[in-house]
Amino acid sequence: MSLSKSYIPQLTLDFLSQEIYSLTNRESANSFLMDTCGVRSFFDNEAEFTALKRIIYENITPDNIVNRREFGDYQTNESLASQCVSLIEGDSDYEFILEPTCGKGNFIIAALNSIESVSKLVGIEIYKPYVWETKFKILSFYLTNPDKETADINIIHADVFTYDFKKLAKDTKVLKTLIIGNPPWITNSELGTLDSSNLPKKKNSSLQKGFDALTGKSNFDLGEAVVVNLFNHFQYHRGSFALLVKSIVIKNIVKSQRKNKVKIYDLHKYVINAKAEFDVSVNASLFTGSFGVEISYTCLEYDFYTKAEKLNFGWVNDKFVSSINKYKQSSHIDGYSRLIWRSGMKHDCSKVMELNQIEAYYTNKLGEKIFIEDNIVYRLLKSSDLKNIDVTSSRKFTIVTQRKIGQDTSYIKQELPKTYQYLCNNEQYFSSRKSSIYNGKPRFSIFGIGDYSFKLHKIAISGLYKKTTFSYVGPDKSKPMMLDDTCYFIGFNAKAQAKIAQFLLNSQIVQSFLNSIVFSDSKRSINKDILMRIDLYKVYKLFSFDEVSSYSDCITYSAWESFKNEIEAKDIVQPTLF
Ligand SMILES: C[S@@+](CC[C@H](N)C(=O)[O-])C[C@H]1O[C@@H](n2cnc3c(N)ncnc32)[C@H](O)[C@@H]1O
């Protein structure tokens, strides 16, 4: 039973209570309600009309609240919906309004309230109670605004991923169109964990620019799939769109413009406070733009509330950047790093592989005391340990079972019996690791390990934080420190070399360059691809030995020269699995 009294505003209920006696069947009720508020086929079948009568006569109880997580359900409040409409209202002579996943209908009411010229409106929603709520809200809207002219309104109970937008686009081609709303906020991998089938269906049509590519990915946002599908169908209309989405969706769509060349232009991103509006910690924004005339490859970013301009991001020639202005000032160092950036070590076994040192023994996360040889125990740094410019100690330790990926680990049994015993005692934790990278590998295998891990001097950065400062990670009593897989680093044999690299990487030009290409609302703002774009040789040439030598006592002229040789070397290609 999806129709419940709770969806019907009191005023509308009073109105229906008076009229119900003259409405004998579904047809007469539908025709009466169409005249009153423009909504077509208010009741899809006789059972729905009967349900309404029952509500009015018997005052039944509301539906149970169901779990709405798989529907990415974050209903836009009335105030935010009105603010969004007024933001695009400027030239507001829209004739057709489409709300692709209309929920409780607040965008629809905000649009009907402000845009007088609407002659046709379509709302789609998968959850029947919301369909009811929207229909009754519209009825209520026209009852309280009797002077407003009604439009041809269709609130459709359907799945946005199977709905026939091709036909709708054809039928509305001549109408000035506004697509407005707030598509679901959930990713397909989250749906996987919920065992939900609320997913786009495979299309395989050449018309589906980018859609197949997107939905073929292992992780994509449902909202993005909705938006991409709508753009495919409506890009040749006259009109605009205003869609509340996760900010990453806007970045992805602008990024894919180079390949997909969808006819959307005048793109704007208005950053909202999702915590305050939806009580959820997500970066979200209103994405606005127009259809049909040009193809934009860049997007202007504003604060939604103050309208203060923040950034202009998108494509500059063949580079995708987070701030076009900053990028223009630093683009000359955009290139390829001759030094290979690495991510740290990965073991997926923190319960037994992350150790604390207490006097002469270690403890693990299971609270056990561990007495093992020190030989393959190394200090371990995590992202949160890279706060300082120089890092020479650590809170944690780890066991480095291999010196390179795939190395046979049987040596541990012969050479380090206590370590071997400890690892064997905890073998279950290793064998239950989910990632397939460990399949068929020697016992106690780790990843993100190679000669580079054993360099004594490293320059490192966290992949998790917005901060772009590089830390020097020195050895602990001639033993290198390891980094975990949330960090990236380059390793050196000599401290002077590492310090030169640190000086160059923390220089204003590199920092400005990073700020121009890093998207701070991404989960991993810093990653290997970004770091590999810093052409250290070009940076090197901007500085003199005198400037760099004052940075650290250990930097000699010969170190400065040999650093140059290292970064000048051509075509160093190393396997970079992690
Ligand atoms: C983020 S909420 C926003 C609702 C409404 N647009 C608003 O702004 O308040 C997303 C809506 O999409 C609906 N939805 C989720 N999956 C859907 C699907 N496959 N087809 C149609 N609607 C869907 C949810 O039920 C929910 O009402």
The ligand as an ORCA input file, in Angstrom:
! r2SCAN-3c Opt
* xyz 0 1
  C      18.906     12.782     -4.169
  S      17.211     12.338     -4.174
  C      16.525     13.817     -4.796
  C      15.071     13.865     -4.962
  C      14.554     15.148     -5.584
  N      15.047     15.291     -6.930
  C      14.960     16.321     -4.753
  O      15.739     17.128     -5.251
  O      14.509     16.439     -3.625
  C      17.202     11.181     -5.482
  C      15.844     10.633     -5.858
  O      16.049      9.708     -6.924
  C      15.128      8.661     -6.783
  N      15.651      7.523     -7.537
  C      16.682      6.701     -7.201
  N      16.882      5.787     -8.150
  C      15.950      6.035     -9.127
  C      15.657      5.424    -10.369
  N      16.344      4.364    -10.792
  N      14.671      5.940    -11.113
  C      13.952      7.011    -10.686
  N      14.189      7.636     -9.506
  C      15.174      7.154     -8.734
  C      15.098      8.438     -5.275
  O      13.928      7.727     -4.885
  C      15.115      9.883     -4.762
  O      13.825     10.397     -4.637
*
